[in-house]
Amino acid sequence: MSTRYSDALQAAETSARLRAAMAAGTQVPAGVELVEALVVRCGVEPDFFVRDMLTWALVQLPAELTVPRVVAELRSGNAQARSQALHTLSKIGDPATWSAITVELLHDADDEVARTAWRTAVGLVPYGEEEQLAGELVTELGRGTRDVQLSLSRALVALGTAAEGPLTSALSSARPEVRAHARATEQLLRNPGADLGTALDEARRAVALGPQQVRDRRAHR
């Protein structure tokens, strides 16, 4: 039976792969034999919904079997494999996997891997290590596209007060894009209900204008 499911995970039809992943998670005895196939497929599966079902299936299976194999995938040279492994660990939520979220993953050259690592790290960080994590994350301020920056802001905001000190230090960065990103994230810490995109846009304008021009504009209102 496991061979049939393993073959189905590689079928040309997306619906067939989706059904196979679902079956692996609902029929646990067969699924146990499919851990390797499920993990490998995560690294190459092109469809988002199938990838999510693959992760779901792995979460349903015994952690003592899935976690070591998923953690091993974090060292893969395949960016999608690393990203999906991080996503799977975030869903499993085992505190013991915190040590697997390395500094290298937090600063991964692939944006999607880094974004997933930020989110996973925030969910797994042990009590008392939040500020150290925030200090690591702020070194990524100003990185990448708007979506990447919004992901980092969300991660820092999720750390709460632990992010305040590192963000304050980042406000004096020599790089304007870092200052703007730090300023926007700091605003979100004070007002979690604010719109992330708007806060980032306003912070960029403020940094571009400079403090004196901002004061001049306010004086003429």
Secondary structure, DSSP 8 states (H G I E B T S, - for coil): -HHHHHHHTT-SSHHHHHHHHHHHHHSHHHHHTTHHHHHHHHTT---HHHHHHHHHHHHHS-HHHHHHHHHHHTT-S-HHHHHHHHHHHHHH--GGGGGGS-HHHHT-SSHHHHHHHHHHHHHH--TT-HHHHHHHHGGGTT-SSHHHHHHHHHHHHHTGGGGHHHHHHHTT-S-HHHHHHHHHHHHHHH-TTS-HHHHHHHHHHHHHH-HHHHHHHHHT-
